[in-house]
Amino acid sequence: MDFPRSADKLIVMMLSIDIAPQTEQRLRQQAEAAGKDVRQYVSEIVTQLASKPALEEILAPLRKRFAESGITEEELIADITEAQAEYRKQKRKNPA
């Protein structure tokens, strides 16, 4: 298993977490199906999750643009509702 390194130093974090027995069993099954031991499998899952941006990071630019736009929440909701209706109308006309 490849562990993250920083300036040629191995970075290790040991965690102890409480999980339901059903969750442990499911993780063991998924790890086995992936051909990995459960520690490696869980480590990879945690690494993937940690590398994804948090919801607040994703929403920050949108919130900033909304604040700077000067439109009200009601106007935004109306625009979104209108766009949804138009999208649905087009989808009914041209089903995939």
C-alpha positions in Angstrom: 0.0 0.0 0.0 1.3 3.5 -0.8 1.2 5.9 2.1 1.4 9.7 1.7 4.9 11.1 2.1 6.1 14.5 2.9 9.8 15.4 2.3 10.6 11.6 2.2 8.9 11.1 5.6 6.1 8.6 5.9 3.0 10.2 7.3 0.9 7.8 9.4 -2.2 8.5 11.3 -3.7 5.7 13.4 -7.4 6.0 14.0 -9.7 4.0 16.2 -13.4 4.4 15.4 -16.6 2.8 16.6 -18.7 1.3 13.8 -21.7 -0.9 13.9 -21.0 -4.6 13.3 -23.0 -4.5 10.1 -20.8 -1.7 8.8 -17.6 -3.7 9.7 -19.0 -6.7 7.9 -19.9 -4.7 4.9 -16.4 -3.1 4.8 -14.8 -6.5 5.1 -16.9 -7.8 2.2 -16.1 -4.8 0.0 -12.4 -5.1 0.8 -12.4 -8.8 -0.1 -14.2 -8.1 -3.3 -11.5 -5.5 -4.1 -8.8 -7.9 -3.3 -7.5 -5.8 -0.4 -7.2 -6.1 3.3 -9.7 -4.1 5.2 -7.1 -1.6 6.5 -5.9 -0.8 3.0 -9.4 -0.6 1.7 -10.6 1.8 4.5 -7.4 3.9 4.1 -8.1 4.3 0.4 -11.7 5.3 1.1 -10.7 7.9 3.7 -8.0 9.3 1.4 -10.5 9.7 -1.5 -13.1 11.4 0.8 -10.5 13.7 2.2 -9.3 14.8 -1.2 -12.7 16.0 -2.3 -13.6 19.6 -1.5 -16.1 20.2 1.3 -19.6 21.4 0.3 -18.8 24.9 1.7 -15.8 25.1 -0.6 -17.9 24.3 -3.6 -20.7 26.7 -2.6 -18.5 29.6 -1.7 -18.1 31.0 -5.2 -21.8 30.6 -5.9 -22.7 32.4 -2.7 -20.3 35.2 -3.5 -21.8 35.6 -7.0 -25.3 35.5 -5.6 -24.4 38.2 -3.0 -22.8 40.4 -5.6 -25.6 40.0 -8.1 -28.1 42.0 -6.1 -31.0 39.7 -6.9 -33.3 38.5 -4.1 -33.8 34.9 -3.1 -37.3 35.1 -4.5 -36.0 36.2 -7.9 -33.5 33.5 -7.9 -36.1 30.8 -7.0 -38.3 32.2 -9.8 -35.5 32.0 -12.3 -34.6 28.4 -11.2 -38.3 27.4 -11.4 -38.6 28.9 -14.8 -35.4 27.2 -16.1 -36.6 23.8 -14.7 -40.0 24.2 -16.4 -38.3 25.0 -19.7 -35.9 22.1 -19.4 -38.7 19.7 -18.7 -40.7 21.1 -21.6 -37.7 20.6 -24.0 -37.1 17.1 -22.6 -40.7 16.1 -23.3 -40.4 17.5 -26.9 -37.1 15.7 -27.5 -36.8 12.6 -25.3 -33.4 11.0 -25.3 
